[in-house]
Amino acid sequence: MTSGLLDPTLVLTAGLLVAVIVLAGSALRAWQGWLDLKRSELDRAGTGRPAEEGSQYGSARIELADLKERIRKLEAIASGVEL
């Protein structure tokens, strides 16, 4: 009979417990890093972007107004009305 401290089952169990703790710690650090990355992306998107998006929306509105004007002219031509 072997002594209690050197029992192979106890050594194996302790080794597996240490391995699980190390893996859980690594997974937690990776998760925290991913969350930090996403937070920094959201912060970056929230600070400098609205002015750029505003100008994009403005140019899109101008383009949309131009297209509406062209459609109005094409409908007038199709109906035979002189502009």
mmCIF file of the N, C-alpha and C atoms, coordinates in Angstrom:
data_MODEL
# 
_entry.id   MODEL 
# 
loop_
_atom_site.group_PDB 
_atom_site.id 
_atom_site.type_symbol 
_atom_site.label_atom_id 
_atom_site.label_alt_id 
_atom_site.label_comp_id 
_atom_site.label_asym_id 
_atom_site.label_entity_id 
_atom_site.label_seq_id 
_atom_site.pdbx_PDB_ins_code 
_atom_site.Cartn_x 
_atom_site.Cartn_y 
_atom_site.Cartn_z 
_atom_site.occupancy 
_atom_site.B_iso_or_equiv 
_atom_site.pdbx_formal_charge 
_atom_site.auth_seq_id 
_atom_site.auth_comp_id 
_atom_site.auth_asym_id 
_atom_site.auth_atom_id 
_atom_site.pdbx_PDB_model_num 
ATOM 1   N N  . MET A 1 1  ? 0.839   -1.159 0.000   1.00 0.00 ? 1  MET A N  1 
ATOM 2   C CA . MET A 1 1  ? 0.000   0.000  0.000   1.00 0.00 ? 1  MET A CA 1 
ATOM 3   C C  . MET A 1 1  ? 0.900   1.243  0.000   1.00 0.00 ? 1  MET A C  1 
ATOM 4   N N  . THR A 1 2  ? 0.520   2.224  -0.840  1.00 0.00 ? 2  THR A N  1 
ATOM 5   C CA . THR A 1 2  ? 1.328   3.431  -0.938  1.00 0.00 ? 2  THR A CA 1 
ATOM 6   C C  . THR A 1 2  ? 0.835   4.466  0.062   1.00 0.00 ? 2  THR A C  1 
ATOM 7   N N  . SER A 1 3  ? 1.679   5.427  0.348   1.00 0.00 ? 3  SER A N  1 
ATOM 8   C CA . SER A 1 3  ? 1.283   6.468  1.289   1.00 0.00 ? 3  SER A CA 1 
ATOM 9   C C  . SER A 1 3  ? 0.281   7.404  0.623   1.00 0.00 ? 3  SER A C  1 
ATOM 10  N N  . GLY A 1 4  ? -0.474  8.152  1.411   1.00 0.00 ? 4  GLY A N  1 
ATOM 11  C CA . GLY A 1 4  ? -1.546  9.008  0.927   1.00 0.00 ? 4  GLY A CA 1 
ATOM 12  C C  . GLY A 1 4  ? -1.071  10.130 0.031   1.00 0.00 ? 4  GLY A C  1 
ATOM 13  N N  . LEU A 1 5  ? 0.113   10.693 0.269   1.00 0.00 ? 5  LEU A N  1 
ATOM 14  C CA . LEU A 1 5  ? 0.577   11.821 -0.517  1.00 0.00 ? 5  LEU A CA 1 
ATOM 15  C C  . LEU A 1 5  ? 1.071   11.432 -1.887  1.00 0.00 ? 5  LEU A C  1 
ATOM 16  N N  . LEU A 1 6  ? 1.557   10.223 -2.064  1.00 0.00 ? 6  LEU A N  1 
ATOM 17  C CA . LEU A 1 6  ? 2.106   9.797  -3.341  1.00 0.00 ? 6  LEU A CA 1 
ATOM 18  C C  . LEU A 1 6  ? 1.178   8.868  -4.113  1.00 0.00 ? 6  LEU A C  1 
ATOM 19  N N  . ASP A 1 7  ? -0.057  8.826  -3.725  1.00 0.00 ? 7  ASP A N  1 
ATOM 20  C CA . ASP A 1 7  ? -1.045  7.995  -4.409  1.00 0.00 ? 7  ASP A CA 1 
ATOM 21  C C  . ASP A 1 7  ? -1.183  8.500  -5.856  1.00 0.00 ? 7  ASP A C  1 
ATOM 22  N N  . PRO A 1 8  ? -1.038  7.638  -6.853  1.00 0.00 ? 8  PRO A N  1 
ATOM 23  C CA . PRO A 1 8  ? -1.105  8.072  -8.261  1.00 0.00 ? 8  PRO A CA 1 
ATOM 24  C C  . PRO A 1 8  ? -2.419  8.779  -8.614  1.00 0.00 ? 8  PRO A C  1 
ATOM 25  N N  . THR A 1 9  ? -3.502  8.335  -8.027  1.00 0.00 ? 9  THR A N  1 
ATOM 26  C CA . THR A 1 9  ? -4.787  8.971  -8.315  1.00 0.00 ? 9  THR A CA 1 
ATOM 27  C C  . THR A 1 9  ? -4.800  10.408 -7.798  1.00 0.00 ? 9  THR A C  1 
ATOM 28  N N  . LEU A 1 10 ? -4.228  10.630 -6.629  1.00 0.00 ? 10 LEU A N  1 
ATOM 29  C CA . LEU A 1 10 ? -4.183  11.967 -6.056  1.00 0.00 ? 10 LEU A CA 1 
ATOM 30  C C  . LEU A 1 10 ? -3.271  12.883 -6.870  1.00 0.00 ? 10 LEU A C  1 
ATOM 31  N N  . VAL A 1 11 ? -2.146  12.368 -7.327  1.00 0.00 ? 11 VAL A N  1 
ATOM 32  C CA . VAL A 1 11 ? -1.226  13.157 -8.152  1.00 0.00 ? 11 VAL A CA 1 
ATOM 33  C C  . VAL A 1 11 ? -1.877  13.523 -9.480  1.00 0.00 ? 11 VAL A C  1 
ATOM 34  N N  . LEU A 1 12 ? -2.537  12.554 -10.091 1.00 0.00 ? 12 LEU A N  1 
ATOM 35  C CA . LEU A 1 12 ? -3.223  12.799 -11.357 1.00 0.00 ? 12 LEU A CA 1 
ATOM 36  C C  . LEU A 1 12 ? -4.343  13.825 -11.183 1.00 0.00 ? 12 LEU A C  1 
ATOM 37  N N  . THR A 1 13 ? -5.099  13.699 -10.119 1.00 0.00 ? 13 THR A N  1 
ATOM 38  C CA . THR A 1 13 ? -6.196  14.628 -9.846  1.00 0.00 ? 13 THR A CA 1 
ATOM 39  C C  . THR A 1 13 ? -5.663  16.045 -9.619  1.00 0.00 ? 13 THR A C  1 
ATOM 40  N N  . ALA A 1 14 ? -4.594  16.147 -8.844  1.00 0.00 ? 14 ALA A N  1 
ATOM 41  C CA . ALA A 1 14 ? -4.011  17.463 -8.585  1.00 0.00 ? 14 ALA A CA 1 
ATOM 42  C C  . ALA A 1 14 ? -3.467  18.074 -9.882  1.00 0.00 ? 14 ALA A C  1 
ATOM 43  N N  . GLY A 1 15 ? -2.849  17.283 -10.715 1.00 0.00 ? 15 GLY A N  1 
ATOM 44  C CA . GLY A 1 15 ? -2.330  17.773 -11.994 1.00 0.00 ? 15 GLY A CA 1 
ATOM 45  C C  . GLY A 1 15 ? -3.449  18.247 -12.906 1.00 0.00 ? 15 GLY A C  1 
ATOM 46  N N  . LEU A 1 16 ? -4.521  17.487 -12.964 1.00 0.00 ? 16 LEU A N  1 
ATOM 47  C CA . LEU A 1 16 ? -5.656  17.887 -13.792 1.00 0.00 ? 16 LEU A CA 1 
ATOM 48  C C  . LEU A 1 16 ? -6.308  19.162 -13.257 1.00 0.00 ? 16 LEU A C  1 
ATOM 49  N N  . LEU A 1 17 ? -6.380  19.294 -11.938 1.00 0.00 ? 17 LEU A N  1 
ATOM 50  C CA . LEU A 1 17 ? -6.945  20.498 -11.344 1.00 0.00 ? 17 LEU A CA 1 
ATOM 51  C C  . LEU A 1 17 ? -6.102  21.725 -11.683 1.00 0.00 ? 17 LEU A C  1 
ATOM 52  N N  . VAL A 1 18 ? -4.798  21.586 -11.611 1.00 0.00 ? 18 VAL A N  1 
ATOM 53  C CA . VAL A 1 18 ? -3.909  22.688 -11.979 1.00 0.00 ? 18 VAL A CA 1 
ATOM 54  C C  . VAL A 1 18 ? -4.081  23.030 -13.456 1.00 0.00 ? 18 VAL A C  1 
ATOM 55  N N  . ALA A 1 19 ? -4.197  22.017 -14.304 1.00 0.00 ? 19 ALA A N  1 
ATOM 56  C CA . ALA A 1 19 ? -4.367  22.261 -15.735 1.00 0.00 ? 19 ALA A CA 1 
ATOM 57  C C  . ALA A 1 19 ? -5.678  23.001 -16.019 1.00 0.00 ? 19 ALA A C  1 
ATOM 58  N N  . VAL A 1 20 ? -6.744  22.617 -15.332 1.00 0.00 ? 20 VAL A N  1 
ATOM 59  C CA . VAL A 1 20 ? -8.032  23.284 -15.522 1.00 0.00 ? 20 VAL A CA 1 
ATOM 60  C C  . VAL A 1 20 ? -7.947  24.735 -15.063 1.00 0.00 ? 20 VAL A C  1 
ATOM 61  N N  . ILE A 1 21 ? -7.273  24.979 -13.948 1.00 0.00 ? 21 ILE A N  1 
ATOM 62  C CA . ILE A 1 21 ? -7.129  26.351 -13.446 1.00 0.00 ? 21 ILE A CA 1 
ATOM 63  C C  . ILE A 1 21 ? -6.328  27.199 -14.430 1.00 0.00 ? 21 ILE A C  1 
ATOM 64  N N  . VAL A 1 22 ? -5.263  26.655 -14.980 1.00 0.00 ? 22 VAL A N  1 
ATOM 65  C CA . VAL A 1 22 ? -4.442  27.390 -15.942 1.00 0.00 ? 22 VAL A CA 1 
ATOM 66  C C  . VAL A 1 22 ? -5.245  27.689 -17.205 1.00 0.00 ? 22 VAL A C  1 
ATOM 67  N N  . LEU A 1 23 ? -5.982  26.707 -17.702 1.00 0.00 ? 23 LEU A N  1 
ATOM 68  C CA . LEU A 1 23 ? -6.793  26.932 -18.907 1.00 0.00 ? 23 LEU A CA 1 
ATOM 69  C C  . LEU A 1 23 ? -7.901  27.956 -18.661 1.00 0.00 ? 23 LEU A C  1 
ATOM 70  N N  . ALA A 1 24 ? -8.537  27.889 -17.503 1.00 0.00 ? 24 ALA A N  1 
ATOM 71  C CA . ALA A 1 24 ? -9.595  28.850 -17.190 1.00 0.00 ? 24 ALA A CA 1 
ATOM 72  C C  . ALA A 1 24 ? -9.009  30.254 -17.076 1.00 0.00 ? 24 ALA A C  1 
ATOM 73  N N  . GLY A 1 25 ? -7.857  30.380 -16.470 1.00 0.00 ? 25 GLY A N  1 
ATOM 74  C CA . GLY A 1 25 ? -7.212  31.692 -16.366 1.00 0.00 ? 25 GLY A CA 1 
ATOM 75  C C  . GLY A 1 25 ? -6.837  32.244 -17.726 1.00 0.00 ? 25 GLY A C  1 
ATOM 76  N N  . SER A 1 26 ? -6.319  31.390 -18.589 1.00 0.00 ? 26 SER A N  1 
ATOM 77  C CA . SER A 1 26 ? -5.962  31.828 -19.950 1.00 0.00 ? 26 SER A CA 1 
ATOM 78  C C  . SER A 1 26 ? -7.198  32.254 -20.729 1.00 0.00 ? 26 SER A C  1 
ATOM 79  N N  . ALA A 1 27 ? -8.259  31.494 -20.609 1.00 0.00 ? 27 ALA A N  1 
ATOM 80  C CA . ALA A 1 27 ? -9.505  31.840 -21.298 1.00 0.00 ? 27 ALA A CA 1 
ATOM 81  C C  . ALA A 1 27 ? -10.058 33.162 -20.779 1.00 0.00 ? 27 ALA A C  1 
ATOM 82  N N  . LEU A 1 28 ? -9.961  33.384 -19.477 1.00 0.00 ? 28 LEU A N  1 
ATOM 83  C CA . LEU A 1 28 ? -10.449 34.633 -18.907 1.00 0.00 ? 28 LEU A CA 1 
ATOM 84  C C  . LEU A 1 28 ? -9.635  35.824 -19.399 1.00 0.00 ? 28 LEU A C  1 
ATOM 85  N N  . ARG A 1 29 ? -8.331  35.678 -19.474 1.00 0.00 ? 29 ARG A N  1 
ATOM 86  C CA . ARG A 1 29 ? -7.485  36.771 -19.982 1.00 0.00 ? 29 ARG A CA 1 
ATOM 87  C C  . ARG A 1 29 ? -7.787  37.048 -21.453 1.00 0.00 ? 29 ARG A C  1 
ATOM 88  N N  . ALA A 1 30 ? -8.006  35.991 -22.237 1.00 0.00 ? 30 ALA A N  1 
ATOM 89  C CA . ALA A 1 30 ? -8.337  36.175 -23.649 1.00 0.00 ? 30 ALA A CA 1 
ATOM 90  C C  . ALA A 1 30 ? -9.681  36.893 -23.797 1.00 0.00 ? 30 ALA A C  1 
ATOM 91  N N  . TRP A 1 31 ? -10.663 36.515 -22.978 1.00 0.00 ? 31 TRP A N  1 
ATOM 92  C CA . TRP A 1 31 ? -11.972 37.143 -23.014 1.00 0.00 ? 31 TRP A CA 1 
ATOM 93  C C  . TRP A 1 31 ? -11.870 38.623 -22.656 1.00 0.00 ? 31 TRP A C  1 
ATOM 94  N N  . GLN A 1 32 ? -11.096 38.941 -21.621 1.00 0.00 ? 32 GLN A N  1 
ATOM 95  C CA . GLN A 1 32 ? -10.921 40.332 -21.220 1.00 0.00 ? 32 GLN A CA 1 
ATOM 96  C C  . GLN A 1 32 ? -10.224 41.137 -22.321 1.00 0.00 ? 32 GLN A C  1 
ATOM 97  N N  . GLY A 1 33 ? -9.248  40.536 -22.963 1.00 0.00 ? 33 GLY A N  1 
ATOM 98  C CA . GLY A 1 33 ? -8.574  41.205 -24.075 1.00 0.00 ? 33 GLY A CA 1 
ATOM 99  C C  . GLY A 1 33 ? -9.510  41.476 -25.225 1.00 0.00 ? 33 GLY A C  1 
ATOM 100 N N  . TRP A 1 34 ? -10.374 40.518 -25.530 1.00 0.00 ? 34 TRP A N  1 
ATOM 101 C CA . TRP A 1 34 ? -11.343 40.694 -26.611 1.00 0.00 ? 34 TRP A CA 1 
ATOM 102 C C  . TRP A 1 34 ? -12.322 41.813 -26.265 1.00 0.00 ? 34 TRP A C  1 
ATOM 103 N N  . LEU A 1 35 ? -12.783 41.828 -25.004 1.00 0.00 ? 35 LEU A N  1 
ATOM 104 C CA . LEU A 1 35 ? -13.697 42.889 -24.583 1.00 0.00 ? 35 LEU A CA 1 
ATOM 105 C C  . LEU A 1 35 ? -13.026 44.263 -24.651 1.00 0.00 ? 35 LEU A C  1 
ATOM 106 N N  . ASP A 1 36 ? -11.763 44.343 -24.239 1.00 0.00 ? 36 ASP A N  1 
ATOM 107 C CA . ASP A 1 36 ? -11.032 45.607 -24.340 1.00 0.00 ? 36 ASP A CA 1 
ATOM 108 C C  . ASP A 1 36 ? -10.910 46.061 -25.791 1.00 0.00 ? 36 ASP A C  1 
ATOM 109 N N  . LEU A 1 37 ? -10.653 45.124 -26.696 1.00 0.00 ? 37 LEU A N  1 
ATOM 110 C CA . LEU A 1 37 ? -10.568 45.445 -28.115 1.00 0.00 ? 37 LEU A CA 1 
ATOM 111 C C  . LEU A 1 37 ? -11.888 46.010 -28.619 1.00 0.00 ? 37 LEU A C  1 
ATOM 112 N N  . LYS A 1 38 ? -12.979 45.372 -28.272 1.00 0.00 ? 38 LYS A N  1 
ATOM 113 C CA . LYS A 1 38 ? -14.292 45.840 -28.720 1.00 0.00 ? 38 LYS A CA 1 
ATOM 114 C C  . LYS A 1 38 ? -14.629 47.199 -28.116 1.00 0.00 ? 38 LYS A C  1 
ATOM 115 N N  . ARG A 1 39 ? -14.254 47.416 -26.846 1.00 0.00 ? 39 ARG A N  1 
ATOM 116 C CA . ARG A 1 39 ? -14.489 48.721 -26.230 1.00 0.00 ? 39 ARG A CA 1 
ATOM 117 C C  . ARG A 1 39 ? -13.713 49.809 -26.954 1.00 0.00 ? 39 ARG A C  1 
ATOM 118 N N  . SER A 1 40 ? -12.463 49.518 -27.292 1.00 0.00 ? 40 SER A N  1 
ATOM 119 C CA . SER A 1 40 ? -11.659 50.524 -27.988 1.00 0.00 ? 40 SER A CA 1 
ATOM 120 C C  . SER A 1 40 ? -12.217 50.786 -29.387 1.00 0.00 ? 40 SER A C  1 
ATOM 121 N N  . GLU A 1 41 ? -12.733 49.760 -30.056 1.00 0.00 ? 41 GLU A N  1 
ATOM 122 C CA . GLU A 1 41 ? -13.359 49.969 -31.368 1.00 0.00 ? 41 GLU A CA 1 
ATOM 123 C C  . GLU A 1 41 ? -14.593 50.846 -31.243 1.00 0.00 ? 41 GLU A C  1 
ATOM 124 N N  . LEU A 1 42 ? -15.396 50.606 -30.205 1.00 0.00 ? 42 LEU A N  1 
ATOM 125 C CA . LEU A 1 42 ? -16.591 51.422 -30.001 1.00 0.00 ? 42 LEU A CA 1 
ATOM 126 C C  . LEU A 1 42 ? -16.221 52.858 -29.655 1.00 0.00 ? 42 LEU A C  1 
ATOM 127 N N  . ASP A 1 43 ? -15.186 53.045 -28.840 1.00 0.00 ? 43 ASP A N  1 
ATOM 128 C CA . ASP A 1 43 ? -14.748 54.394 -28.496 1.00 0.00 ? 43 ASP A CA 1 
ATOM 129 C C  . ASP A 1 43 ? -14.244 55.132 -29.729 1.00 0.00 ? 43 ASP A C  1 
ATOM 130 N N  . ARG A 1 44 ? -13.475 54.430 -30.553 1.00 0.00 ? 44 ARG A N  1 
ATOM 131 C CA . ARG A 1 44 ? -12.962 55.036 -31.778 1.00 0.00 ? 44 ARG A CA 1 
ATOM 132 C C  . ARG A 1 44 ? -14.091 55.398 -32.725 1.00 0.00 ? 44 ARG A C  1 
ATOM 133 N N  . ALA A 1 45 ? -15.072 54.529 -32.816 1.00 0.00 ? 45 ALA A N  1 
ATOM 134 C CA . ALA A 1 45 ? -16.200 54.776 -33.720 1.00 0.00 ? 45 ALA A CA 1 
ATOM 135 C C  . ALA A 1 45 ? -17.071 55.909 -33.195 1.00 0.00 ? 45 ALA A C  1 
ATOM 136 N N  . GLY A 1 46 ? -17.106 56.100 -31.888 1.00 0.00 ? 46 GLY A N  1 
ATOM 137 C CA . GLY A 1 46 ? -17.961 57.122 -31.312 1.00 0.00 ? 46 GLY A CA 1 
ATOM 138 C C  . GLY A 1 46 ? -17.351 58.508 -31.303 1.00 0.00 ? 46 GLY A C  1 
ATOM 139 N N  . THR A 1 47 ? -16.044 58.643 -31.450 1.00 0.00 ? 47 THR A N  1 
ATOM 140 C CA . THR A 1 47 ? -15.426 59.963 -31.313 1.00 0.00 ? 47 THR A CA 1 
ATOM 141 C C  . THR A 1 47 ? -15.259 60.673 -32.643 1.00 0.00 ? 47 THR A C  1 
ATOM 142 N N  . GLY A 1 48 ? -14.507 60.128 -33.559 1.00 0.00 ? 48 GLY A N  1 
ATOM 143 C CA . GLY A 1 48 ? -14.149 60.852 -34.769 1.00 0.00 ? 48 GLY A CA 1 
ATOM 144 C C  . GLY A 1 48 ? -15.068 60.622 -35.940 1.00 0.00 ? 48 GLY A C  1 
ATOM 145 N N  . ARG A 1 49 ? -15.971 59.708 -35.875 1.00 0.00 ? 49 ARG A N  1 
ATOM 146 C CA . ARG A 1 49 ? -16.736 59.323 -37.044 1.00 0.00 ? 49 ARG A CA 1 
ATOM 147 C C  . ARG A 1 49 ? -17.951 60.187 -37.363 1.00 0.00 ? 49 ARG A C  1 
ATOM 148 N N  . PRO A 1 50 ? -18.653 60.790 -36.409 1.00 0.00 ? 50 PRO A N  1 
ATOM 149 C CA . PRO A 1 50 ? -19.898 61.468 -36.794 1.00 0.00 ? 50 PRO A CA 1 
ATOM 150 C C  . PRO A 1 50 ? -19.718 62.561 -37.844 1.00 0.00 ? 50 PRO A C  1 
ATOM 151 N N  . ALA A 1 51 ? -18.636 63.304 -37.794 1.00 0.00 ? 51 ALA A N  1 
ATOM 152 C CA . ALA A 1 51 ? -18.428 64.351 -38.799 1.00 0.00 ? 51 ALA A CA 1 
ATOM 153 C C  . ALA A 1 51 ? -18.264 63.728 -40.179 1.00 0.00 ? 51 ALA A C  1 
ATOM 154 N N  . GLU A 1 52 ? -17.521 62.633 -40.253 1.00 0.00 ? 52 GLU A N  1 
ATOM 155 C CA . GLU A 1 52 ? -17.342 61.964 -41.540 1.00 0.00 ? 52 GLU A CA 1 
ATOM 156 C C  . GLU A 1 52 ? -18.662 61.402 -42.036 1.00 0.00 ? 52 GLU A C  1 
ATOM 157 N N  . GLU A 1 53 ? -19.436 60.782 -41.132 1.00 0.00 ? 53 GLU A N  1 
ATOM 158 C CA . GLU A 1 53 ? -20.711 60.216 -41.541 1.00 0.00 ? 53 GLU A CA 1 
ATOM 159 C C  . GLU A 1 53 ? -21.669 61.318 -41.964 1.00 0.00 ? 53 GLU A C  1 
ATOM 160 N N  . GLY A 1 54 ? -21.602 62.449 -41.265 1.00 0.00 ? 54 GLY A N  1 
ATOM 161 C CA . GLY A 1 54 ? -22.462 63.558 -41.628 1.00 0.00 ? 54 GLY A CA 1 
ATOM 162 C C  . GLY A 1 54 ? -22.195 64.027 -43.047 1.00 0.00 ? 54 GLY A C  1 
ATOM 163 N N  . SER A 1 55 ? -20.935 64.115 -43.428 1.00 0.00 ? 55 SER A N  1 
ATOM 164 C CA . SER A 1 55 ? -20.624 64.547 -44.787 1.00 0.00 ? 55 SER A CA 1 
ATOM 165 C C  . SER A 1 55 ? -21.042 63.486 -45.801 1.00 0.00 ? 55 SER A C  1 
ATOM 166 N N  . GLN A 1 56 ? -20.944 62.231 -45.433 1.00 0.00 ? 56 GLN A N  1 
ATOM 167 C CA . GLN A 1 56 ? -21.404 61.171 -46.332 1.00 0.00 ? 56 GLN A CA 1 
ATOM 168 C C  . GLN A 1 56 ? -22.911 61.243 -46.507 1.00 0.00 ? 56 GLN A C  1 
ATOM 169 N N  . TYR A 1 57 ? -23.627 61.496 -45.401 1.00 0.00 ? 57 TYR A N  1 
ATOM 170 C CA . TYR A 1 57 ? -25.076 61.605 -45.498 1.00 0.00 ? 57 TYR A CA 1 
ATOM 171 C C  . TYR A 1 57 ? -25.464 62.831 -46.327 1.00 0.00 ? 57 TYR A C  1 
ATOM 172 N N  . GLY A 1 58 ? -24.717 63.910 -46.176 1.00 0.00 ? 58 GLY A N  1 
ATOM 173 C CA . GLY A 1 58 ? -25.003 65.110 -46.956 1.00 0.00 ? 58 GLY A CA 1 
ATOM 174 C C  . GLY A 1 58 ? -24.825 64.870 -48.436 1.00 0.00 ? 58 GLY A C  1 
ATOM 175 N N  . SER A 1 59 ? -23.740 64.212 -48.803 1.00 0.00 ? 59 SER A N  1 
ATOM 176 C CA . SER A 1 59 ? -23.522 63.937 -50.227 1.00 0.00 ? 59 SER A CA 1 
ATOM 177 C C  . SER A 1 59 ? -24.540 62.931 -50.740 1.00 0.00 ? 59 SER A C  1 
ATOM 178 N N  . ALA A 1 60 ? -24.975 62.020 -49.894 1.00 0.00 ? 60 ALA A N  1 
ATOM 179 C CA . ALA A 1 60 ? -26.004 61.065 -50.312 1.00 0.00 ? 60 ALA A CA 1 
ATOM 180 C C  . ALA A 1 60 ? -27.329 61.782 -50.546 1.00 0.00 ? 60 ALA A C  1 
ATOM 181 N N  . ARG A 1 61 ? -27.637 62.771 -49.713 1.00 0.00 ? 61 ARG A N  1 
ATOM 182 C CA . ARG A 1 61 ? -28.868 63.538 -49.908 1.00 0.00 ? 61 ARG A CA 1 
ATOM 183 C C  . ARG A 1 61 ? -28.826 64.323 -51.221 1.00 0.00 ? 61 ARG A C  1 
ATOM 184 N N  . ILE A 1 62 ? -27.673 64.898 -51.506 1.00 0.00 ? 62 ILE A N  1 
ATOM 185 C CA . ILE A 1 62 ? -27.527 65.650 -52.758 1.00 0.00 ? 62 ILE A CA 1 
ATOM 186 C C  . ILE A 1 62 ? -27.710 64.709 -53.945 1.00 0.00 ? 62 ILE A C  1 
ATOM 187 N N  . GLU A 1 63 ? -27.092 63.528 -53.851 1.00 0.00 ? 63 GLU A N  1 
ATOM 188 C CA . GLU A 1 63 ? -27.227 62.552 -54.924 1.00 0.00 ? 63 GLU A CA 1 
ATOM 189 C C  . GLU A 1 63 ? -28.673 62.112 -55.088 1.00 0.00 ? 63 GLU A C  1 
ATOM 190 N N  . LEU A 1 64 ? -29.345 61.893 -53.963 1.00 0.00 ? 64 LEU A N  1 
ATOM 191 C CA . LEU A 1 64 ? -30.741 61.467 -54.001 1.00 0.00 ? 64 LEU A CA 1 
ATOM 192 C C  . LEU A 1 64 ? -31.616 62.558 -54.619 1.00 0.00 ? 64 LEU A C  1 
ATOM 193 N N  . ALA A 1 65 ? -31.359 63.810 -54.257 1.00 0.00 ? 65 ALA A N  1 
ATOM 194 C CA . ALA A 1 65 ? -32.127 64.913 -54.846 1.00 0.00 ? 65 ALA A CA 1 
ATOM 195 C C  . ALA A 1 65 ? -31.875 64.998 -56.347 1.00 0.00 ? 65 ALA A C  1 
ATOM 196 N N  . ASP A 1 66 ? -30.637 64.770 -56.766 1.00 0.00 ? 66 ASP A N  1 
ATOM 197 C CA . ASP A 1 66 ? -30.306 64.794 -58.190 1.00 0.00 ? 66 ASP A CA 1 
ATOM 198 C C  . ASP A 1 66 ? -31.045 63.686 -58.930 1.00 0.00 ? 66 ASP A C  1 
ATOM 199 N N  . LEU A 1 67 ? -31.068 62.496 -58.329 1.00 0.00 ? 67 LEU A N  1 
ATOM 200 C CA . LEU A 1 67 ? -31.774 61.380 -58.968 1.00 0.00 ? 67 LEU A CA 1 
ATOM 201 C C  . LEU A 1 67 ? -33.273 61.650 -59.058 1.00 0.00 ? 67 LEU A C  1 
ATOM 202 N N  . LYS A 1 68 ? -33.853 62.251 -58.023 1.00 0.00 ? 68 LYS A N  1 
ATOM 203 C CA . LYS A 1 68 ? -35.284 62.581 -58.062 1.00 0.00 ? 68 LYS A CA 1 
ATOM 204 C C  . LYS A 1 68 ? -35.579 63.590 -59.170 1.00 0.00 ? 68 LYS A C  1 
ATOM 205 N N  . GLU A 1 69 ? -34.687 64.550 -59.313 1.00 0.00 ? 69 GLU A N  1 
ATOM 206 C CA . GLU A 1 69 ? -34.859 65.548 -60.372 1.00 0.00 ? 69 GLU A CA 1 
ATOM 207 C C  . GLU A 1 69 ? -34.785 64.891 -61.753 1.00 0.00 ? 69 GLU A C  1 
ATOM 208 N N  . ARG A 1 70 ? -33.860 63.980 -61.932 1.00 0.00 ? 70 ARG A N  1 
ATOM 209 C CA . ARG A 1 70 ? -33.752 63.265 -63.219 1.00 0.00 ? 70 ARG A CA 1 
ATOM 210 C C  . ARG A 1 70 ? -35.006 62.442 -63.492 1.00 0.00 ? 70 ARG A C  1 
ATOM 211 N N  . ILE A 1 71 ? -35.503 61.777 -62.456 1.00 0.00 ? 71 ILE A N  1 
ATOM 212 C CA . ILE A 1 71 ? -36.719 60.971 -62.617 1.00 0.00 ? 71 ILE A CA 1 
ATOM 213 C C  . ILE A 1 71 ? -37.891 61.874 -62.995 1.00 0.00 ? 71 ILE A C  1 
ATOM 214 N N  . ARG A 1 72 ? -37.996 63.035 -62.336 1.00 0.00 ? 72 ARG A N  1 
ATOM 215 C CA . ARG A 1 72 ? -39.072 63.976 -62.654 1.00 0.00 ? 72 ARG A CA 1 
ATOM 216 C C  . ARG A 1 72 ? -38.998 64.423 -64.114 1.00 0.00 ? 72 ARG A C  1 
ATOM 217 N N  . LYS A 1 73 ? -37.776 64.687 -64.585 1.00 0.00 ? 73 LYS A N  1 
ATOM 218 C CA . LYS A 1 73 ? -37.605 65.105 -65.979 1.00 0.00 ? 73 LYS A CA 1 
ATOM 219 C C  . LYS A 1 73 ? -37.954 63.958 -66.943 1.00 0.00 ? 73 LYS A C  1 
ATOM 220 N N  . LEU A 1 74 ? -37.532 62.747 -66.606 1.00 0.00 ? 74 LEU A N  1 
ATOM 221 C CA . LEU A 1 74 ? -37.854 61.597 -67.462 1.00 0.00 ? 74 LEU A CA 1 
ATOM 222 C C  . LEU A 1 74 ? -39.351 61.327 -67.490 1.00 0.00 ? 74 LEU A C  1 
ATOM 223 N N  . GLU A 1 75 ? -40.030 61.483 -66.364 1.00 0.00 ? 75 GLU A N  1 
ATOM 224 C CA . GLU A 1 75 ? -41.492 61.300 -66.349 1.00 0.00 ? 75 GLU A CA 1 
ATOM 225 C C  . GLU A 1 75 ? -42.166 62.377 -67.168 1.00 0.00 ? 75 GLU A C  1 
ATOM 226 N N  . ALA A 1 76 ? -41.628 63.597 -67.099 1.00 0.00 ? 76 ALA A N  1 
ATOM 227 C CA . ALA A 1 76 ? -42.221 64.693 -67.904 1.00 0.00 ? 76 ALA A CA 1 
ATOM 228 C C  . ALA A 1 76 ? -42.034 64.411 -69.382 1.00 0.00 ? 76 ALA A C  1 
ATOM 229 N N  . ILE A 1 77 ? -40.861 63.921 -69.782 1.00 0.00 ? 77 ILE A N  1 
ATOM 230 C CA . ILE A 1 77 ? -40.615 63.580 -71.182 1.00 0.00 ? 77 ILE A CA 1 
ATOM 231 C C  . ILE A 1 77 ? -41.542 62.449 -71.612 1.00 0.00 ? 77 ILE A C  1 
ATOM 232 N N  . ALA A 1 78 ? -41.720 61.453 -70.744 1.00 0.00 ? 78 ALA A N  1 
ATOM 233 C CA . ALA A 1 78 ? -42.566 60.312 -71.086 1.00 0.00 ? 78 ALA A CA 1 
ATOM 234 C C  . ALA A 1 78 ? -44.021 60.716 -71.249 1.00 0.00 ? 78 ALA A C  1 
ATOM 235 N N  . SER A 1 79 ? -44.460 61.703 -70.472 1.00 0.00 ? 79 SER A N  1 
ATOM 236 C CA . SER A 1 79 ? -45.844 62.126 -70.592 1.00 0.00 ? 79 SER A CA 1 
ATOM 237 C C  . SER A 1 79 ? -46.046 63.200 -71.662 1.00 0.00 ? 79 SER A C  1 
ATOM 238 N N  . GLY A 1 80 ? -44.946 63.668 -72.262 1.00 0.00 ? 80 GLY A N  1 
ATOM 239 C CA . GLY A 1 80 ? -45.035 64.622 -73.361 1.00 0.00 ? 80 GLY A CA 1 
ATOM 240 C C  . GLY A 1 80 ? -45.077 66.070 -72.913 1.00 0.00 ? 80 GLY A C  1 
ATOM 241 N N  . VAL A 1 81 ? -44.743 66.354 -71.676 1.00 0.00 ? 81 VAL A N  1 
ATOM 242 C CA . VAL A 1 81 ? -44.777 67.720 -71.174 1.00 0.00 ? 81 VAL A CA 1 
ATOM 243 C C  . VAL A 1 81 ? -43.417 68.355 -71.462 1.00 0.00 ? 81 VAL A C  1 
ATOM 244 N N  . GLU A 1 82 ? -43.456 69.604 -71.960 1.00 0.00 ? 82 GLU A N  1 
ATOM 245 C CA . GLU A 1 82 ? -42.222 70.335 -72.209 1.00 0.00 ? 82 GLU A CA 1 
ATOM 246 C C  . GLU A 1 82 ? -41.743 70.971 -70.910 1.00 0.00 ? 82 GLU A C  1 
ATOM 247 N N  . LEU A 1 83 ? -40.445 70.916 -70.677 1.00 0.00 ? 83 LEU A N  1 
ATOM 248 C CA . LEU A 1 83 ? -39.885 71.538 -69.465 1.00 0.00 ? 83 LEU A CA 1 
ATOM 249 C C  . LEU A 1 83 ? -39.346 72.904 -69.758 1.00 0.00 ? 83 LEU A C  1 
# 
